[in-house]
């Protein structure tokens, strides 16, 4: 048995060369899989219900992929539609799909997988004794306050809802939030391929040509699963797959180099072997290990407040050497002006330690810095007021021996204080046991003309 999976791009809307898509279709793939979202951009997009990729870019990619799907009779499987995969994101995506479908010779059959989580359902799971685990140390147990306080929650679904959706003979599967491997592994597993191999191949394919050299999130890869091995190859002759590039991506976004945890179990990579074959790499040895419980990650967000950001640059060595004291004095002035609190200040000094903070190993003197000040407050007015006060304090701070009374910092933008709207925090980041893999996400048909 052989199954061929085409991954055109890292995220729908990131684009791809048309020649790469044409070359991939020449291999007669059995399915086109594409991930359309991520939590990498943080909680804001889930909270606001908006995408982080522009609609026009998504529409462009979707046009060519849907056309290829219908012309070649290949199912198109999409996960985390709209970016965060909640109902507003999936509905927005379906509207884009509707516009694209109008340009096709026929309307595709569409199966939709919803991944939204209801507060009452989640509380009932906890009360019934379902296993619940925090995903990070220090998070603590999942509380009713965190659940009720969440403005939106989704489950990161496994491959099972996608396998079920493919059984409906849909031309297009539009999935809500899901594990990144779902659209690539579902069809191979449905056809009886080894689950461990299928999931490992999907891991390599999930980000398109990022697993090639040179890597790119705006180009594609092809995966071919045959019996006890699979092959991955880039679709662009300017790239090649190497043992290093493929093995590196096997470690992508993982804390354990030998285990890739997914709903229902994990992929054991301890005995994996890689072999270069021209521009492609052949991989063997991944093994699926089932666990007693089927658990999915629940992602929830709550409103943290309203955000204002100020960016400033400085290159005076005396000012830079005193920067922590100057920032401390500015924040103290804000506390005196706003004694009732209701705001938080986050400062990052780029060029010094903005990325690693106190863990920064270099410790070299810097000749210039970029200072980013972020204020999150309970009202837009307070956020703007605190930010303007901090900015003015930073600009005009004095110290013994100061050589100028002009300004300590330069602002690259006008206005210097940028109102960024609502800000969100992760409120739920826990694994929750399901009684059945389809307890959330059982696919439904979407009828044309139906309002998403």
N, C-alpha and C positions, 0 to 999 in steps of 0.2 A: 504493500500500500504506500502511496506517495500523496502528500498533501502540500500544496504550495500556497503561501500566504504573502500577500503584497502589502507592505507598509510604506505609503507614499511620502510621509512627512512626520515630524515629531509631534506636532499638534495641528489639528485642522485650523487653517488660516495662516500657518507659517509659510505656506507656499511650497512649490516644488518645480523643477525644470520639466517642461512638457516632454522632452526627449527621455528623461528618466521614467516618466509614467509610461510612455510608449514602449520603452525597452522592457519594463516590468510586465506589461500586458502581453508582450511577445512570448513570455514564459507560460502563458495560459494559467494564471493563478486560479485557485479555487475560491478565494475570498479576498476582498480588500478590507483591511482593518485599519482604523485610525482612532487615536485617542484625541479627545477634543478639550481636555481640561486638566487641571492640576490644583493642588493647594499651595504650590510654591509661591504664588503672589500674595499669600496671606489671607486673613479672614474677611477682608473688605468685600470682595466680590460675591462671596456667599451671602453676607449680610445684606448687601444692596440688591442682590438678585440680578446683577448685570455681568456681562462677559468681560474678560480681559483681552480678548482678541477682537479687533474691529469687525463688525458685521460684513462689510464689503469684502474683507479678506477671506472670511469664512465662505461667503457666497461664491467667490471666485474659485476656491479649491473645490467646493461641493459641486459646482457645475461640471467640472471635468471628471470628478470621481463618479458622480451619478450617471453621466453620459457613458463612461466606460463600463459601469456596472450593468446598465440596461443593454448596451450594445453587445456585450460579451456574455451576458447571463451570469454575472458573478455577484453574489450578495455583498453589500456594503454594510459593514458593521462599525458603529460609532459609539464610543463610550464617553461619559462625563460631558455630555452635550451642553454647549453654552458656557463651558468653563468650570463651573462648580457643580453642575448636574442636579440642582434643585428644580422644582417645578417651574419657576419663572425662567430659568435658563433653558430648560427643555422646550417650554412653550415658545420662547423666542426663536430657538433653533428650528422648530417645526414651521414657524412662519417663513423663515429663510428657505427651508426645504420646499415649502409650497410655491414660493416665487421661482425657484430653480426648476421645479417639476413642470411648471407651465411651459418651459422651453424644450421639454423632452417629447419624443414621439408618443409616449404613453405615460400615464401616471404610475409611479411605483407602488407596490404593496408595502406598507410600513407597519412594523411592530414597534411599540414604545414600551420602555421599561422605566417605571417611576421609582425613585429611590428615597423619597421624602419620608421623614420619621415624625410621627405625631407624639406629642408630650404624654398624652394619656397612655398610648401603647407602650412607650418606653418605661413609664412608671409601673405599669402592670407587669412588664417583664421582670423588673427588679423585685416587685412584691411576690411574684410567683417563684422566686428563687433562682432565676437564670443567672449564670455566671457573668460578672461584670468586672473588667480589669482596666485600670488606668494605663495608658500607653507610654507614659513618661514618669520617671520617679518624681515624687513631690506633688503629683496631681491630686492624689487622695481619692476617696470613693466618690462615685457619681451621686450627687444629692438632688433632691426634689427642687431645691432652690436653683441649682444650675440648669436643670431641665426646663423648669417653668420660666426662667429668666432668658432662655435662648430665643432669639427672634427667628431662627431657622435651623433645622437639623437635617442631615442626609446620612444615609448608610453607604459605605464604600462596598458595593456589592461584589460578589465573586463571579466566576464564569457561568454558574448554573443558569441564571436568568437569560443569559445570551444563548446558551445551548438550547434552552426551551424556545426562545424567540426564533431561532433558525428552523425549528421543527415546523413553524407555521408557513414556511416557504416565502417569507417576506423578502422583497428585493432589498429593503433597507431596514436595519435595526438601529433605532435611536435609543441609546441607553442613558439613564441618569448617571449619577456618581458611581464609579466602579473602580476596581483595581485596574492599573494600567495595562495588565496583560490580557484582560478579558476579551477585547475584540480580536485578538490574534490567536488565542488558544482555544476559543469556543468551538470553531468548526473542526479543527484537528481532533479534539477530544470527542466531539459528537460523532466523528467517523471512526472512532475506536483507536486512535493513536495513543501511544504511551503518554500518560498524563504528565509525568515528570519531564520528559523530553519536550512535550508541547508547551509546557509552561516556561521551561528554560529558553526555548526558541522565542517565545513571545516576549520574554524579558529583553532579549537582544533586539527584537524588532520594535519595541514600544516607542522608541525615540527616533525612528527613521534611521538616517545615515550617521547619527552621532556615534554609532558603534563602528564606524569605518575610519580610515585615515586618508586624507584629513576629514575630520568629523564635521557634520552639518545637521542642524535640526530642520533644514529646508530642502531636504533631499530624501530619497527612499532606499529601502532595502527589501530584498526578497528572502524568504525563508522556505526551505524545502525539507520536509520531514519524511524520512524513509526508514521504516523499521526501527532499528536501534540507534539511529543517528540522525542529525539534521545538519543542513548546510545553510549558511547565511552569506549573501553576496550583495554588494552595493549595486544600484541601478545606473550609476554614473561611472563611465570609464575613467574619470579623473580621480576616482577613489578606489581603495581596496580594503578588504577586510584582512586583518592580521590577528595572530594569536593574542597579541597585546591589546589591540583595540577591542576585540570581542570579550576577552577575559576581564578587561577593565569595566566594560559595561555590565558584565555579570555581577560585579561588586557595587554597581550604582545604587545609591539610596538604600544601603543596607548596613546594619550594625554588626551582623554576623556574616563572615565571608563564606561560610559553608551552608547556611540555611536561608532560604527565601520564604518567609512566612506569608501565607495567604489564607483566606477563609477555608476552614476544613483541614488544614495541614500545612506542610512545608515541603519545598523542593530541596533535597539533599544534594549539594554540589561537591561533596568531599572527594568523590572519585571521578570528577569530570576530566576529560582529555580533549585537547584542542589540536587540530591538524590543519596546517595551511595547504590550500590546493589552488594555486594560481591567485586570483583576486578574491577568492572566497575562503571560508574557514569551515571545517567539518567538526562537529562537536558530538561527543558521546558521554554517557555515564551519569546523567542527572536521574534522580530517583524521587518519586513522590512518596511522602510519608504521611498517612492520614492521622489526625488527632481525634480524641474522643468527642470533642465539642466543635460545632461549627460556629465560629465567631466572626463578626464583622465589625469594622471600625465605624463608630458614629462620630460625625463631625458636626459640632454645633457652635454657633456664634451668638454673642450678645453685644448690644450697643455699649461702647465704652465712653462715648462723648463726641465732641466736635473738635476737629484738628486744624491747627494753623502751623505752617512751616516757614522758618526763616533761614536763608542761606547767606553766609558771609565769608569773606576771605581775608586773611591777614598774612603779612610777611615781616613784620617788625620783630626782630629776635627777642627784644626785651618784653614785648607784649606776649609773645608765644611762651616765653619762660614763666610768665605770671598767669597764664590763661586759666588754670584751675581756680586760682584765687579770685580772678576777675569774674568768672562764671559763678562762683559761689556767692560773691557779693551781689551779683545781679539777681540771683534766685532769692537771696535774703530780702532784697528790696521788694521783690514780687510778693513774698510772704507777708511783709508788713502792709503792703497795699491791699492784698486780698487775704485777710486773716482767717476768713471762714473756709479757706481751701476750695475744694471742688475742682481742682485741676492737677495735672501732672506734667512735669517737664522732662524731656529726654534730649540729651545733648551728645552729639557724635563729632569727634574732631578728626576729619580725614587728613591724611598725611602724617598722623602721629599714631593713633591706636583705634580708629573708628571701627575696624573690622573685628579685631580680636580683643579689644579692651585691655584689661590688666594682664591677659595672657600673651600680649604682643612680645615676641622674643627679640626683635631687632634693637629697640631702644636707641636708635640713632637720632642725633639732633636734626630737625627739619627746618628748612629755610622758609617754607610757607605752609599754611594750613587752610582747609575749608571747614567752617564751623556750621553744622546743621543743628538747628534748635527746633524741636517739635513740642508743641503744647497741645494737650488733650484736656478739654474742660467740659463741665456739665452744661454749658450754654455756648453758642457761637460767640456772643458778646464777650464773655469772660475769656475764651480762648484767644480772641483778637486782642483783648486788653493786656493779658499777661504777655503775649508774644511781643507786642509793641513796646512794653516796658523793658523786657529782656533785651530787645534789639537796641533800644536807646541807651541802656546801661552799658552794654558791650561797646557801643560806638564811642561813648564819651567817658569811659572809665579813666580815672587818673591814678597815678602812683608816683612815688618820689623819683625824681630824675626823668620824668616823661619829657620828651623833646618836642612834642607837637600838641597843639590844641585842636587840630582839624578833626581827624577821625581815626580810630584804631583799626577799622575794618572797611572793606569795600564790598558793596552789594552788587552781584552780577545781574539782578533783576529789579525791575520797577513795575509793580509794587514789590517791596522787599518782603512783606509778610503775605504769604499765600494761604488763603482759606481753602482747605481741602475737604470740607464737608464732614460727614459722619465718619467716625472711626469705630472699629469693631475689635473684639478680642475673642479668642477661642474659649468657649465655655464648656464644651463637651469634646473630649478627645480620648474616648474609651472604647474598648472591645466589649461587645454584648453578644451573648449566646443566642442563636436562633434555634427554634425547634425544628425548622426545615429550611433548606437553602433558598426556597421560594417564598418564605414567610414575608419577605419584602422583595418587590421587584418582579412579581409574576407578570410576564409580558401581556400587553393588550394590543389589539389592532387599532390603528388610527384611520378613521374614515376621512376621505377628502371632502372638504367643505365644512368639516367639523372645526369649530373655533378651538384652538389649543388652550 
